[in-house]
Every structure is written in C-alpha cells, then in structure tokens.
C-alpha cells in the first residue's frame, strides 16, 4: 500500500468513526483537564520569589501533574490503538469495549512506555544517538503491546524488527504521518495559542495563570481530534509492514486480534452463534 492510499483510507476511517475516536480521547482528556484546573500551581508567583521551598513544592506539583497526565494519555493511546485496529479490520467497537480490551495489559503498557521514555532520555542526555532515532525505532511499541501482547523489552525489540523489515519505506511513512499529525495539531491549536498570547499582552500576572490553565485544558480537549490521525496512520503502517514482511493476511490478523482480546471471531464458512 502506497502512502497516498494510506492517506485516503485514513481520512475514510477517521470520518466514519470520528465520534468513537473523539469519545475515547475525551474520556482521557476530561480527567487531564480537571487535573490542570484544580492542581496547576500559580507559576506567576514564582517569578522573583526567594522562597526555595515554595519553588520546590511548585515544581514537584508540576512533575506530578505531568506524570498523571502522561499515565492517562498512555492508557488512552492503548485504547485508541485497539479501536483503530478493530475499525481497520471492519469491526464495530465501542468506547467502553476499547478501554475494556486493554484493561489486562494496562500495567505492562505503562511500564513499556516508561522503558521507551527512559531509552529516549538516555539518548538525549548522553548524546549517544539523536533522539529522532529512538522515536523511529520504538514507533510501533504501542501497537505491539496492544495487538501482539508482547511486553517490555520484547515489545521494543519487535518494534525494531518491524521498522528494519523495510527501513526506508517505513521510516518515510512514519515521517510523513508525523508531519500530517503536527500540521493538524497546529491548525487546531492555533486559535488557542492566539488567545493565550492576547491574554499575556493585556493581563496582569494573576490573570496570566488563568489563561495558561485555560490554554492547557483546551489543548488537551483539541488533541482528542488530532491524536486519532496519528494513531490511524501508525496502525496502518504497522499492518502494511506485517503483510509485506510476513505475508500475513488481514483476515488472519483479524482472527489473531480477536483471540488476544478475547473477542469471538469468525472463520470462513463458520458462523458464530
């Protein structure tokens, strides 16, 4: 499948299931928005502050908020990956089914994502490799964990194998998919960014804190409509790579997916009661 074909199919898949994908994202975005609204420290008070304890407390709160938001986002990404896969294989999942399907693997999913983050951090801090390389190498970790039920280092190794099964083609597709995602995100968040900049120019420091919280809340909600674009593209690239390198038939992939998630599957010539 050429990238242009993937793009056409992505738009069809997105358009036909936008409420499902947005709903999965909303279930994650709403808790994140509440966290931002209730617990975000007033950073404007830290400017010029000589109290080290206040700064440490505020920074600790910021890191805790970031960790909580990341945890929720990882779980939502897993549910989104499962839902996109189901839709791509011409099934009709629901929002609840998508989250229920990944419930048994939430802890491995989060810990594997943590391992990937550590690998990217080591590459960045030690300057051993450009960070962009781990981004490509571990691009399919979420798909591997959710769809193949391989965890931790096995998932990271499997993502490496998928990438290098057709390095040039897959790397180019990943780059183009990421470019489309960031363009979509930029377009969606541009009004929010403009409003925040206006607030910064015409408000005092106290009002600026409120504007920053509003911007974060709106951004997390808007990502519900942009994130599925990237997830759809990565799932399609993942399946295309498996079909090309392993000769895997999509009907067998659908059957395999049903077995790993516990969902009933139907084989040719057999009706499931």
N, C-alpha and C positions, 0 to 999 in steps of 0.2 A: 504494500500500500504506500503510495506516494504521500508526501506531507500535505499537498493540496487536497488529496482525497480525505486525509485525516481531518483537515480543517473543515471541509464540508460536512463530514459526519459529526464532528464536534458541535458545530452550530445546530444541526438537526437534533442531536442528543440533548443539548442544552435547552433548546427551545421547547422540546416536547416534555422535558422533566424539570423545568425551572422551579416550579413550586416545591418539588421534592428536594432538590439540591439546596434551595434557599432555606427550606424548613430545617434541614439538617444543620446548616450553618447557623440559623437563628437560635437553635437550642444551645449552641455553644457561645454565640455572641452575646446573648442576653445575660448569662452569668458573668461574663467578662466585663460587660458594660456596667453591671451592678458593682463589681469589684472596683472598677475605676471610679465610679461615682461616690462610693462610700469610704474607700480607704486610701485614695490617692493623696499623699501628703502635699501640703501647700509649699511648693518649691520656691515661691516668691519670698517667703520668709527666711529662706536660707541665704539669700543674696546679702552679703555683708554681715552675716551672723558670725559671732565669735564663740558661740556655744558648740564645742565639739560633740557633746552628747546628742544635741538636737540634730546635728548633721548625720551622725552615725545612725540614729533612730530613723530618720527620714530615708536615708539610703537603704537601710535594712528593709523598710516597708516597701520601697520601690522594687528591690530584688524579690521580695516575697510576692508582690503583685505580678511581676514578670513571670515568676515560676508558676504561679497559679494559672495565669492566662495561657502559658505555654502548655501546661498539662491538659487543660480543656481543649486547646487547639489540636493537640496530638490525637486525642480521642475522637474529636470531630473529623479529623482528616482520615482516620481509620474507617469511620462510618461512611464518610463520603466515598472513599475508595471502594468499599463493598457495594454501595448503592450504584455507583457509576458502572462497576463491573456487571452488576445484575442488569442494568438498563442496556448496556452494550451487548449483552447476550440475550436481549429481547425478553427480559423478565420484568415484572412489575413490583418492585419493592416498595415498602412504606418507610416513613421516617423512623417509627418505632422498631421495625424489623431491622433496619440498618444499624441502629445502636445495639440492639439485642444480639445481632450476629457477631459483633466484635467483643461482647462482654467477657467471654472466656479468655481473651488474649489482651485485655487492657494493660495488665502489668507488663507482660513481655513487650507489648507495643511501645509503652512509655520508656522502658529500660533500654530497648534497642535504639529508640530515638535519642536517648541520653548518650549512648555509646557513639552514635554518629556525631552528635554535637561535640563530644569530647575530642573525637578524631579531627573534626574541623578546627576546633580550638587549638589543638596541638600544632596542626599545620600552619595556623595563623601566627601563633606566638613564637614558635621555633623557626618560622620561615623555611621549613623543610620543603614544603610544596606550596604553590599558590593555592589559596582557599578554593578557587574555582575547580580544581581537580577533584578534591573530595566531594564537592557538590555534584559533579558528574558521576563519579564512581558509585556514590551511595544514593543515586537518584531514585532507584526502584525499591529501596528498603521497605517503604510502607506497603507497596504492592506485594512484595514477597511475604511479609509478615501476615498480611490480611488474607491473601489469596492462596499462598502455599503453606502457611503455618510454619514457616522457618523463622527461628528467633535468633536474636543476639548476633554473635559473630558469623553464624551460618547465614543469616539474612544479609549481612554486609558482604560476605563472600559471594553469595548468589547474585546480588545486585552487580558486583564486579563482573561476574561471568556473563550476565545479560548484556552489560554495556560492551564488553570486549568481543561478544559474538559477532558484532558488526559495528566496530568502533566509530568509523567516520560517519556512517549513516545515522546511527542512534545519537551520537553527540550533536550532530547538526539539528536533528529533530528536537532534542532537549533544549538547545539554544533558542530555536525558533519558538518553541512552546513557551519558554520563559519570557521571551521578548513580547509575545502576544499578551501574556498574563500581566506583565508590568505596564504595558500600554493601557490595557483595560482598567487596571487598578488606578493608574494615573488619571484617566478620564473620569472615573467615578469619584475619586477623592479630591479632584481639583476644586470644586465648589467649597468643600470643607476647608481646604488649605487657604483659599482666598478669604473666607470668613474669619479664619483664625488670624491671618495677617492683618486684617482690618481691625480686629479686636486688639491686637498688640499695638497698633498705632494710635488708637483712640481711647485706650483704657488704662487705668492705674494697675499696679501690680496685683492687687486683690482680685480685680475683675479678670486679669490675665489668667489666673489659676482656674477660674470657672470656664474660661474659653478653652483652655487646654484640655480640661476634663471633657467638655462637650465635643471637642475635636476627636479625642480618643474614642469616645462612645460611638460617635457617628462613623468613624473609620472602621471600627470593629463590625458594625452593622453592614456597612457597604461591602466589606470583604466577603460577606455571605453570597454576593452575586458575582464576585470576581474569582474567588478561590475555585469554584467548580470548573472554570475554564481550564485552569492548570491541571486539576485532578483528572478531568476527562482526557486531556492530551497525554498525560503520563500513562494512564491506564491503556490507552490505545497504542502508544509506543511500546509499552510492555507486552501487550498481546501480539503485536506485529512482530516483535523481536522473537518471541517464543515460537510463533508459527514459522518464521523463516529459519531459525536456527535448529529447532527441534522437530519440525514437521508436524507440529501439534495442530489438530483440527479443533475449531472453535466449539463444535458440539461436544467433543471430549473435554475441552476446557470447562464448558458449562456443567457437565456431569461431575467433573472434579471439584468445581466450586461448590456444587450442591452437597457433595459428600463432606467436604471440610467444614461447611457451615451447618450441617445437619439438616439441610432442606431437602425435601423429596425431589428426585429427578426422574426424568422420563427418557427411556431409551427408545430408538426407532422400533416401531411395531409393538410397543408395550404401553399400555395405559395404566396410569397410577390411580387406584381407587380413591 
